Amino acid sequence: MNAAKCVNLAPTTMLTQQGTRIKTDKRGAVMIAQCLSYGGYHAVHVPTDKDDSVKEYLRMRDDHKLALKKIK
């Protein structure tokens, strides 16, 4: 059995028609299917634990730099 590729779509980058503000499951499913078939989407990167650790380290480093500037 082949594993299916999973893609998280950013709703703000999906191509939509103007004037269709009514949201239903059927319309949403059609819109998602069209985006996947035409390639009109941007996949969302879901951060891993390692990504979060790096982000936390960089924030801590920036806080220390700012504290050193204030001391000087």
N, C-alpha and C positions, 0 to 999 in steps of 0.2 A: 504494500500500500504506500502510495506517495504522500508525503506530508505537504499540506497546502501552505503557501506563503501568506503570512499575516502582515497586513499593512495598516498602520494607524493613520487616518486621514485628518488633516487639520481642517475643520469646518469652514474657517475663514478663507481658505485658499481654494475651496471647491468652486468650480464654475457653475453659476446659477443664472436662471433667466430673470430678467427684470420684471417686476410686478407680481411675482409668485411668492407671496408672503404667507400663504396658508401652508402649514406644516402638517403632513400626515405621514404615517409609516410607509404607505405605498409610494408617495412622491419622493420621500427620502431614499427609499430603496432604489428607485429608478435613477435618481440623481447620483447616488453612490456607484451604481453599475455603470452609468455613462462616464463618470470620472475615471473609473478603473479601465474601461475599454478604450477611452480616448487618451489616457495618460494626462488628464487635466487636473492633477492634484499634486500636493507636496506632502510627502510622508513626514510624520512627526517622529523625532528621535526620543525614545523613552530612556532617560538616564539610568545607568546601572549604579550599583553601590560604589564602584570605583570612581565613577564620574562625580557622584555626590561627595566622596571623600576628597577628591582633588579640588572641587569647588569650595568646600569648607576650609581646606588648607590655604587656598589663595585668599579667601576672605580674612582668615586669621593673620596671614602675612601682611596684608594691606592694613589691618588694624594696628599691627605692631609698627609698621612704617610710619603711620600717622601719629602714633604715640611718641615715637622718637623725634619726629619733627616738632611736636608740641613742646617736648622737653628742651630741645635746642633753642 
